[in-house]
Amino acid sequence: MKAIKVMATIDEHGQLTLDHPLITDKNSRVEVIILIAEAAEIDEDELSKKVIVEDFRQAWHEAMTGQTIPVARLWEGFEDV
């Protein structure tokens, strides 16, 4: 048995609609496993993306405005490690 990962939407009738058609043998029986993200998982992922984007924006702003330090200074204080 081979696995194909696709995204789909469950409609109001509980029917699945795949985002893209499957490129495989037609008229085949398949086994379907549905993974539904819990609300907490979605919130964590969204929060992580927001934090990453905000960190990037801050770093980009600092780089563009010359608020940088030489790479050699990054290692100051780590001589004993």
FIKOLZA-1660 file (N, C-alpha, C; in steps of 0.1 Angstrom, whole numbers, plus 5000, padded with zeros to 4 digits):
% residues 81
   i   px   py   pz ch aa at
   1 5009 4988 5000  A  M  N
   1 5000 5000 5000  A  M CA
   1 5009 5012 5000  A  M  C
   2 5006 5022 4992  A  K  N
   2 5014 5035 4991  A  K CA
   2 5005 5046 4997  A  K  C
   3 5012 5056 5002  A  A  N
   3 5005 5067 5009  A  A CA
   3 5006 5080 5000  A  A  C
   4 4995 5087 4999  A  I  N
   4 4995 5100 4992  A  I CA
   4 4989 5110 5002  A  I  C
   5 4996 5121 5004  A  K  N
   5 4991 5131 5013  A  K CA
   5 4984 5142 5005  A  K  C
   6 4972 5145 5008  A  V  N
   6 4965 5156 5002  A  V CA
   6 4957 5164 5012  A  V  C
   7 4954 5176 5009  A  M  N
   7 4945 5184 5018  A  M CA
   7 4931 5184 5012  A  M  C
   8 4921 5185 5021  A  A  N
   8 4907 5184 5017  A  A CA
   8 4899 5193 5026  A  A  C
   9 4887 5195 5022  A  T  N
   9 4877 5203 5031  A  T CA
   9 4865 5194 5033  A  T  C
  10 4860 5194 5045  A  I  N
  10 4848 5187 5049  A  I CA
  10 4836 5197 5048  A  I  C
  11 4826 5194 5040  A  D  N
  11 4815 5203 5038  A  D CA
  11 4805 5201 5049  A  D  C
  12 4794 5208 5048  A  E  N
  12 4783 5207 5058  A  E CA
  12 4776 5194 5058  A  E  C
  13 4778 5186 5048  A  H  N
  13 4772 5172 5047  A  H CA
  13 4782 5161 5052  A  H  C
  14 4794 5165 5056  A  G  N
  14 4804 5156 5060  A  G CA
  14 4811 5149 5048  A  G  C
  15 4810 5155 5037  A  Q  N
  15 4816 5150 5025  A  Q CA
  15 4830 5156 5023  A  Q  C
  16 4840 5149 5018  A  L  N
  16 4853 5154 5016  A  L CA
  16 4854 5159 5002  A  L  C
  17 4861 5171 5000  A  T  N
  17 4864 5176 4987  A  T CA
  17 4879 5178 4987  A  T  C
  18 4886 5171 4978  A  L  N
  18 4901 5173 4978  A  L CA
  18 4904 5186 4971  A  L  C
  19 4915 5192 4976  A  D  N
  19 4920 5204 4970  A  D CA
  19 4925 5202 4955  A  D  C
  20 4930 5191 4952  A  H  N
  20 4935 5188 4939  A  H CA
  20 4932 5173 4936  A  H  C
  21 4929 5170 4923  A  P  N
  21 4926 5157 4919  A  P CA
  21 4938 5147 4921  A  P  C
  22 4935 5135 4924  A  L  N
  22 4946 5125 4926  A  L CA
  22 4951 5120 4913  A  L  C
  23 4964 5119 4912  A  I  N
  23 4970 5113 4900  A  I CA
  23 4974 5099 4903  A  I  C
  24 4965 5090 4901  A  T  N
  24 4967 5076 4904  A  T CA
  24 4957 5067 4896  A  T  C
  25 4958 5054 4899  A  D  N
  25 4949 5045 4892  A  D CA
  25 4934 5049 4895  A  D  C
  26 4926 5049 4885  A  K  N
  26 4912 5053 4887  A  K CA
  26 4904 5040 4892  A  K  C
  27 4892 5042 4897  A  N  N
  27 4883 5031 4901  A  N CA
  27 4890 5022 4911  A  N  C
  28 4898 5027 4920  A  S  N
  28 4904 5019 4931  A  S CA
  28 4898 5022 4944  A  S  C
  29 4897 5012 4953  A  R  N
  29 4893 5014 4966  A  R CA
  29 4905 5020 4974  A  R  C
  30 4902 5029 4984  A  V  N
  30 4912 5035 4991  A  V CA
  30 4909 5035 5006  A  V  C
  31 4919 5035 5014  A  E  N
  31 4917 5037 5029  A  E CA
  31 4919 5051 5032  A  E  C
  32 4911 5058 5040  A  V  N
  32 4912 5072 5043  A  V CA
  32 4914 5074 5058  A  V  C
  33 4924 5082 5061  A  I  N
  33 4926 5085 5075  A  I CA
  33 4925 5100 5076  A  I  C
  34 4916 5105 5084  A  I  N
  34 4914 5120 5085  A  I CA
  34 4921 5125 5098  A  I  C
  35 4929 5135 5096  A  L  N
  35 4936 5142 5107  A  L CA
  35 4930 5156 5108  A  L  C
  36 4924 5159 5119  A  I  N
  36 4918 5172 5121  A  I CA
  36 4925 5180 5132  A  I  C
  37 4930 5191 5128  A  A  N
  37 4938 5199 5138  A  A CA
  37 4928 5204 5149  A  A  C
  38 4933 5204 5161  A  E  N
  38 4925 5209 5172  A  E CA
  38 4927 5224 5173  A  E  C
  39 4918 5231 5179  A  A  N
  39 4918 5246 5179  A  A CA
  39 4931 5250 5185  A  A  C
  40 4936 5244 5196  A  A  N
  40 4948 5248 5203  A  A CA
  40 4960 5246 5193  A  A  C
  41 4961 5236 5185  A  E  N
  41 4972 5234 5175  A  E CA
  41 4972 5245 5165  A  E  C
  42 4960 5249 5160  A  I  N
  42 4959 5260 5150  A  I CA
  42 4964 5273 5157  A  I  C
  43 4960 5276 5169  A  D  N
  43 4964 5288 5176  A  D CA
  43 4979 5288 5178  A  D  C
  44 4985 5277 5182  A  E  N
  44 4999 5276 5184  A  E CA
  44 5007 5279 5171  A  E  C
  45 5003 5273 5160  A  D  N
  45 5009 5274 5147  A  D CA
  45 5008 5289 5143  A  D  C
  46 4996 5295 5144  A  E  N
  46 4994 5309 5140  A  E CA
  46 5003 5318 5148  A  E  C
  47 5004 5316 5161  A  L  N
  47 5012 5324 5170  A  L CA
  47 5026 5323 5166  A  L  C
  48 5031 5310 5164  A  S  N
  48 5045 5308 5160  A  S CA
  48 5048 5316 5147  A  S  C
  49 5039 5316 5137  A  K  N
  49 5042 5323 5125  A  K CA
  49 5042 5338 5128  A  K  C
  50 5033 5343 5136  A  K  N
  50 5033 5357 5139  A  K CA
  50 5046 5361 5146  A  K  C
  51 5051 5353 5155  A  V  N
  51 5064 5356 5162  A  V CA
  51 5075 5356 5153  A  V  C
  52 5076 5346 5144  A  I  N
  52 5087 5345 5134  A  I CA
  52 5087 5357 5125  A  I  C
  53 5075 5361 5120  A  V  N
  53 5074 5372 5111  A  V CA
  53 5078 5385 5118  A  V  C
  54 5074 5387 5130  A  E  N
  54 5077 5399 5138  A  E CA
  54 5092 5400 5140  A  E  C
  55 5098 5388 5144  A  D  N
  55 5113 5388 5146  A  D CA
  55 5120 5391 5134  A  D  C
  56 5116 5386 5122  A  F  N
  56 5122 5389 5109  A  F CA
  56 5121 5404 5106  A  F  C
  57 5109 5409 5108  A  R  N
  57 5107 5424 5105  A  R CA
  57 5117 5432 5114  A  R  C
  58 5118 5429 5126  A  Q  N
  58 5127 5436 5135  A  Q CA
  58 5142 5435 5131  A  Q  C
  59 5146 5422 5127  A  A  N
  59 5159 5420 5123  A  A CA
  59 5162 5427 5110  A  A  C
  60 5152 5427 5101  A  W  N
  60 5154 5434 5088  A  W CA
  60 5155 5449 5090  A  W  C
  61 5147 5455 5099  A  H  N
  61 5147 5469 5102  A  H CA
  61 5161 5472 5108  A  H  C
  62 5166 5464 5117  A  E  N
  62 5179 5467 5123  A  E CA
  62 5190 5466 5112  A  E  C
  63 5190 5457 5103  A  A  N
  63 5200 5455 5093  A  A CA
  63 5199 5467 5083  A  A  C
  64 5187 5472 5079  A  M  N
  64 5186 5482 5070  A  M CA
  64 5189 5496 5076  A  M  C
  65 5189 5497 5089  A  T  N
  65 5192 5510 5095  A  T CA
  65 5206 5510 5102  A  T  C
  66 5214 5500 5098  A  G  N
  66 5228 5499 5103  A  G CA
  66 5229 5495 5118  A  G  C
  67 5219 5490 5124  A  Q  N
  67 5220 5486 5138  A  Q CA
  67 5225 5472 5139  A  Q  C
  68 5238 5470 5134  A  T  N
  68 5244 5457 5134  A  T CA
  68 5257 5457 5142  A  T  C
  69 5262 5445 5145  A  I  N
  69 5274 5443 5152  A  I CA
  69 5283 5434 5144  A  I  C
  70 5296 5435 5145  A  P  N
  70 5305 5426 5138  A  P CA
  70 5303 5411 5143  A  P  C
  71 5304 5402 5134  A  V  N
  71 5303 5388 5137  A  V CA
  71 5312 5384 5149  A  V  C
  72 5324 5389 5148  A  A  N
  72 5334 5385 5159  A  A CA
  72 5329 5388 5173  A  A  C
  73 5321 5399 5174  A  R  N
  73 5316 5402 5187  A  R CA
  73 5305 5393 5192  A  R  C
  74 5299 5385 5183  A  L  N
  74 5289 5376 5187  A  L CA
  74 5294 5365 5197  A  L  C
  75 5307 5362 5195  A  W  N
  75 5313 5351 5203  A  W CA
  75 5319 5357 5216  A  W  C
  76 5319 5370 5219  A  E  N
  76 5324 5375 5231  A  E CA
  76 5317 5369 5243  A  E  C
  77 5325 5364 5253  A  G  N
  77 5320 5358 5265  A  G CA
  77 5318 5343 5264  A  G  C
  78 5321 5337 5252  A  F  N
  78 5319 5323 5250  A  F CA
  78 5333 5316 5249  A  F  C
  79 5343 5323 5253  A  E  N
  79 5357 5317 5252  A  E CA
  79 5358 5304 5260  A  E  C
  80 5351 5304 5271  A  D  N
  80 5353 5292 5281  A  D CA
  80 5343 5281 5277  A  D  C
  81 5335 5282 5268  A  V  N
  81 5325 5272 5264  A  V CA
  81 5331 5262 5255  A  V  C
% end
